[in-house]
Amino acid sequence: MELLKKLVEIRGASGDEAGIKEFIADYVRTNSKNWLSVPEIVEGDDFQDCLILIFGKPRTAIYAHTDTIGFTSGYGKDLIKIGGPRLNDGIQLVGSDSKGEIETELLVIEDEDGGKDLQYVFDREIDRGTILTFKPDFRETDEYIQSPYMDNRLGVWSALKVAETLENGAIVFSTYEEHGGNSVGFCAKYLYDKYKLRQSLISDITWVTEGVKHGGGVAISMRDSGIPRKKYLDRIIALATESGIKFQLEVESAGGSDGTQLQRSDLPIDWCFIGAPEDNVHTPDEKVFKYDIMCMVELYKFLMKTL
């Protein structure tokens, strides 16, 4: 899990994904000579801070978003949310500005009407517009991993593990997912125009809920705020059953992912969210069980071969 720990340590809130993109690109260049096949790396100004790996003749694409939630420093000591972080007093935050490295903490001020103002606790004013993210705190036991940003650095890690044995397929490392961006739109268009690629899987992390539990295997989402096409979903569930890999079915009324953005595009692309469940969502203490992580990687490997 050393690679996952390194991924968590790299700052990369929505809009600030250049660093994590370069880390992934360097990792692929260094390690892909030992993989089953060496991918073509697609990057550049037309793709902003996204990165696409092309293996052989792709039929299916994996989408894994690289960005995280966080905060932007505003006027005075105000903080503005990036995405939807949970707001708890004392959360440790890190960043850097023109004056150097920053380690601060979140202060939540609640008024009598229940409104919340967010500020940072620091001995000087931080440069306006500075991005702050959760301080890395990677904890591992025999059963689970607990850390900030399992969502979605674990999805990125899983995609990179699948890449080691991938012969035909594409992997898209996307941006802006936590703050409503749609970088998957132009990535999907590239894959559709060049390869007529219509199938996708969303490598992201979901929630522990009443119906999705730790230790139950990877979750296949039948719906959240978006609804995947039933014919495609049924095919994935049938293949997952055939694989013998443990999985559980998720049905939610809210939440979204890169799949939601694909559904809103004008491209005829099928999608399905498949990911391990976590507890303590959008906090520094996101917790995922290793068994579910193993099921996630193995199911992706199977589906990328059989879809």
C-alpha positions as CSV (number, residue, x, y, z in Angstrom):
1,M,0.0,0.0,0.0
2,E,3.0,2.3,-0.3
3,L,1.8,3.7,-3.6
4,L,-1.6,4.5,-2.1
5,K,0.1,6.3,0.8
6,K,2.1,8.4,-1.7
7,L,-1.0,9.2,-3.7
8,V,-2.8,10.5,-0.5
9,E,0.1,12.7,0.3
10,I,0.0,14.7,-3.0
11,R,-2.2,17.8,-2.8
12,G,-4.7,18.1,-5.6
13,A,-8.0,19.6,-4.7
14,S,-10.4,20.4,-7.6
15,G,-8.8,22.8,-10.0
16,D,-5.3,22.0,-8.7
17,E,-4.7,18.6,-10.2
18,A,-1.4,19.3,-12.1
19,G,0.8,17.8,-9.4
20,I,-1.1,14.5,-9.1
21,K,-1.4,14.2,-12.9
22,E,2.4,14.5,-13.2
23,F,3.0,12.0,-10.4
24,I,0.7,9.4,-12.2
25,A,2.4,10.1,-15.6
26,D,5.9,9.6,-14.0
27,Y,4.7,6.5,-12.2
28,V,3.4,5.0,-15.5
29,R,6.5,5.8,-17.4
30,T,8.8,4.3,-14.7
31,N,6.8,1.2,-14.0
32,S,4.9,0.2,-17.2
33,K,7.9,-1.6,-18.6
34,N,7.1,-4.3,-16.1
35,W,3.4,-4.5,-17.0
36,L,1.8,-6.9,-19.4
37,S,1.6,-4.2,-22.0
38,V,3.0,-0.6,-22.2
39,P,0.2,2.0,-22.7
40,E,0.2,5.0,-24.9
41,I,0.0,8.1,-22.7
42,V,-2.3,10.8,-24.0
43,E,-1.9,14.3,-22.4
44,G,-1.4,17.9,-23.3
45,D,-3.3,21.2,-23.4
46,D,-6.3,19.7,-25.1
47,F,-6.8,17.5,-22.0
48,Q,-5.9,20.1,-19.3
49,D,-4.7,18.1,-16.2
50,C,-6.4,14.9,-17.3
51,L,-4.4,11.9,-18.4
52,I,-5.5,9.0,-20.6
53,L,-3.8,5.6,-20.9
54,I,-4.5,3.5,-24.0
55,F,-3.8,-0.2,-24.0
56,G,-4.0,-2.2,-27.2
57,K,-7.5,-2.0,-28.8
58,P,-9.7,-0.5,-26.1
59,R,-13.3,-1.6,-25.8
60,T,-14.0,-0.2,-22.3
61,A,-12.7,2.8,-20.4
62,I,-12.1,3.2,-16.6
63,Y,-12.6,6.7,-15.2
64,A,-10.9,7.6,-12.0
65,H,-11.0,11.2,-10.7
66,T,-7.8,12.6,-9.3
67,D,-9.1,15.6,-7.5
68,T,-10.1,15.9,-3.8
69,I,-12.3,18.2,-1.6
70,G,-10.7,21.0,0.3
71,F,-11.0,24.7,1.0
72,T,-10.0,28.1,-0.6
73,S,-8.8,30.9,1.6
74,G,-11.0,34.0,1.1
75,Y,-11.0,37.5,2.6
76,G,-9.4,37.8,6.1
77,K,-9.4,34.4,7.6
78,D,-12.5,33.1,5.8
79,L,-12.5,29.7,4.1
80,I,-14.7,28.6,1.2
81,K,-15.5,24.9,0.6
82,I,-14.2,23.0,-2.5
83,G,-16.7,20.2,-3.0
84,G,-18.4,18.9,0.1
85,P,-16.0,18.4,3.0
86,R,-17.6,17.6,6.4
87,L,-17.2,20.6,8.7
88,N,-15.7,19.7,12.1
89,D,-13.8,22.0,14.4
90,G,-10.1,21.3,14.6
91,I,-9.6,19.4,11.3
92,Q,-5.9,19.8,10.3
93,L,-5.3,21.5,7.0
94,V,-2.2,22.0,4.9
95,G,-1.1,24.1,1.9
96,S,1.4,26.6,0.8
97,D,1.4,30.3,-0.3
98,S,4.0,32.9,-1.2
99,K,5.3,33.0,2.4
100,G,5.8,29.2,2.7
101,E,4.3,26.0,4.0
102,I,1.1,26.2,6.0
103,E,-0.3,23.9,8.7
104,T,-3.5,25.2,10.2
105,E,-6.9,24.0,11.4
106,L,-10.5,24.5,10.6
107,L,-12.7,26.7,12.9
108,V,-16.5,26.4,12.4
109,I,-18.5,29.3,13.8
110,E,-22.2,28.7,14.0
111,D,-24.7,31.5,14.5
112,E,-28.0,31.4,16.3
113,D,-29.9,30.6,13.1
114,G,-27.7,27.5,12.4
115,G,-25.6,29.2,9.7
116,K,-21.9,28.3,9.6
117,D,-18.9,30.5,8.9
118,L,-15.6,28.8,8.2
119,Q,-12.2,30.2,9.2
120,Y,-8.7,29.0,9.7
121,V,-6.6,29.3,12.8
122,F,-3.1,30.6,11.9
123,D,-0.7,33.2,13.2
124,R,-0.8,35.2,10.0
125,E,-3.2,35.9,7.1
126,I,-2.9,33.3,4.3
127,D,-2.6,34.6,0.8
128,R,-6.0,35.0,-0.7
129,G,-7.0,32.1,-3.0
130,T,-4.7,29.6,-1.4
131,I,-5.9,26.0,-1.5
132,L,-5.9,24.0,1.7
133,T,-6.5,20.2,2.0
134,F,-6.7,17.7,4.8
135,K,-3.3,16.9,6.4
136,P,-2.2,13.4,5.4
137,D,-2.7,10.8,8.1
138,F,-2.4,7.3,6.7
139,R,-3.3,4.5,9.0
140,E,-3.2,0.8,8.1
141,T,-4.2,-2.4,10.0
142,D,-4.6,-6.0,8.9
143,E,-8.2,-5.3,8.1
144,Y,-8.6,-1.8,6.9
145,I,-7.0,1.5,5.7
146,Q,-8.1,4.8,7.2
147,S,-6.9,8.1,5.7
148,P,-8.0,11.3,4.2
149,Y,-8.9,11.1,0.5
150,M,-9.6,7.4,0.0
151,D,-12.2,9.2,-2.2
152,N,-10.7,9.0,-4.7
153,R,-7.0,8.2,-4.4
154,L,-8.1,4.7,-3.7
155,G,-10.0,4.6,-7.1
156,V,-6.8,5.9,-8.8
157,W,-4.7,3.3,-7.0
158,S,-7.1,0.5,-8.1
159,A,-7.0,1.7,-11.7
160,L,-3.2,1.6,-11.6
161,K,-3.3,-2.0,-10.2
162,V,-5.6,-3.0,-13.0
163,A,-3.2,-1.4,-15.5
164,E,-0.5,-3.9,-14.6
165,T,-2.3,-6.7,-16.4
166,L,-4.4,-4.8,-18.9
167,E,-4.1,-5.8,-22.6
168,N,-7.0,-3.8,-24.1
169,G,-8.6,-0.9,-22.6
170,A,-8.4,2.8,-21.6
171,I,-7.9,4.5,-18.3
172,V,-8.9,8.1,-17.8
173,F,-7.6,10.0,-14.8
174,S,-10.1,12.9,-14.7
175,T,-10.4,16.2,-12.9
176,Y,-12.9,18.5,-11.1
177,E,-15.3,15.6,-10.2
178,E,-15.7,16.8,-6.6
179,H,-16.7,20.3,-7.7
180,G,-19.0,19.5,-10.5
181,G,-16.6,19.8,-13.4
182,N,-17.0,17.8,-16.6
183,S,-13.5,17.0,-17.8
184,V,-14.8,13.5,-18.6
185,G,-16.8,15.1,-21.5
186,F,-13.8,16.0,-23.6
187,C,-11.9,12.8,-22.6
188,A,-14.9,10.7,-23.6
189,K,-15.3,12.5,-26.9
190,Y,-11.6,11.8,-27.7
191,L,-12.1,8.1,-27.0
192,Y,-15.4,7.9,-28.9
193,D,-14.1,9.8,-31.9
194,K,-10.8,7.8,-32.1
195,Y,-11.9,4.3,-30.9
196,K,-15.7,4.4,-31.0
197,L,-15.5,3.5,-27.3
198,R,-19.0,3.3,-25.8
199,Q,-18.5,1.3,-22.5
200,S,-17.2,2.8,-19.3
201,L,-16.7,1.9,-15.6
202,I,-16.4,4.5,-12.8
203,S,-13.5,3.7,-10.4
204,D,-14.6,5.6,-7.4
205,I,-15.4,5.1,-3.7
206,T,-18.9,4.9,-2.4
207,W,-20.5,5.0,1.1
208,V,-21.2,2.5,3.8
209,T,-25.0,2.7,4.2
210,E,-28.0,0.7,5.5
211,G,-27.6,-1.6,2.4
212,V,-23.9,-1.5,1.7
213,K,-21.5,-2.8,4.4
214,H,-17.8,-3.2,5.1
215,G,-16.7,-6.7,4.2
216,G,-19.5,-7.3,1.7
217,G,-17.3,-6.9,-1.3
218,V,-17.1,-4.2,-3.9
219,A,-20.3,-2.2,-4.5
220,I,-22.0,-2.1,-8.0
221,S,-24.2,0.9,-8.0
222,M,-27.6,0.4,-9.7
223,R,-28.3,4.1,-9.4
224,D,-27.5,7.3,-7.5
225,S,-28.6,10.7,-8.8
226,G,-27.9,9.2,-12.2
227,I,-29.3,6.0,-13.6
228,P,-27.1,3.8,-15.8
229,R,-28.8,2.1,-18.8
230,K,-30.4,-1.1,-17.5
231,K,-29.2,-3.3,-20.4
232,Y,-25.6,-2.4,-19.6
233,L,-26.1,-2.7,-15.9
234,D,-27.7,-6.1,-16.2
235,R,-24.7,-7.3,-18.3
236,I,-22.2,-6.1,-15.7
237,I,-24.1,-7.8,-12.8
238,A,-24.3,-11.0,-14.8
239,L,-20.5,-10.9,-15.5
240,A,-19.8,-10.1,-11.8
241,T,-21.9,-13.1,-10.7
242,E,-20.0,-15.3,-13.2
243,S,-16.7,-14.1,-11.9
244,G,-17.3,-15.4,-8.4
245,I,-15.9,-12.2,-6.9
246,K,-17.9,-11.0,-3.9
247,F,-20.0,-7.9,-4.6
248,Q,-23.0,-6.0,-3.2
249,L,-25.6,-4.0,-5.0
250,E,-26.1,-0.3,-4.2
251,V,-29.3,1.7,-4.7
252,E,-29.2,5.4,-3.7
253,S,-31.3,8.5,-4.4
254,A,-28.4,11.0,-4.2
255,G,-24.7,11.4,-5.0
256,G,-23.0,11.5,-8.3
257,S,-19.7,10.7,-10.1
258,D,-18.0,11.0,-13.4
259,G,-20.8,8.6,-14.6
260,T,-23.3,11.4,-14.0
261,Q,-21.4,13.7,-16.2
262,L,-21.1,11.0,-18.9
263,Q,-24.9,10.6,-18.8
264,R,-25.3,14.4,-19.3
265,S,-23.1,14.4,-22.3
266,D,-24.3,14.0,-25.9
267,L,-22.4,10.8,-26.4
268,P,-23.9,7.3,-26.5
269,I,-21.7,6.0,-23.7
270,D,-22.8,3.4,-21.1
271,W,-21.4,3.7,-17.6
272,C,-21.6,1.9,-14.2
273,F,-20.1,3.0,-10.9
274,I,-18.1,0.2,-9.2
275,G,-16.2,0.9,-6.0
276,A,-15.4,-0.2,-2.4
277,P,-17.5,1.3,0.3
278,E,-16.1,3.7,2.9
279,D,-17.2,5.1,6.2
280,N,-16.6,8.7,7.5
281,V,-17.2,10.1,4.1
282,H,-15.4,13.4,3.2
283,T,-13.5,13.6,6.4
284,P,-9.8,13.0,7.3
285,D,-10.9,9.6,8.6
286,E,-12.3,7.8,5.6
287,K,-12.2,4.0,6.3
288,V,-12.2,1.2,3.7
289,F,-11.7,-2.5,4.4
290,K,-8.9,-4.3,2.5
291,Y,-11.2,-7.2,1.5
292,D,-13.5,-4.8,-0.3
293,I,-10.5,-3.2,-2.0
294,M,-9.2,-6.6,-3.2
295,C,-12.7,-7.4,-4.6
296,M,-12.7,-4.1,-6.4
297,V,-9.4,-4.6,-8.2
298,E,-10.2,-8.2,-9.1
299,L,-13.7,-7.3,-10.5
300,Y,-12.2,-4.5,-12.6
301,K,-9.6,-6.9,-14.0
302,F,-12.3,-9.5,-14.9
303,L,-14.7,-6.9,-16.5
304,M,-11.9,-5.3,-18.5
305,K,-11.2,-8.7,-20.0
306,T,-14.8,-9.8,-20.6
307,L,-16.9,-6.7,-21.4
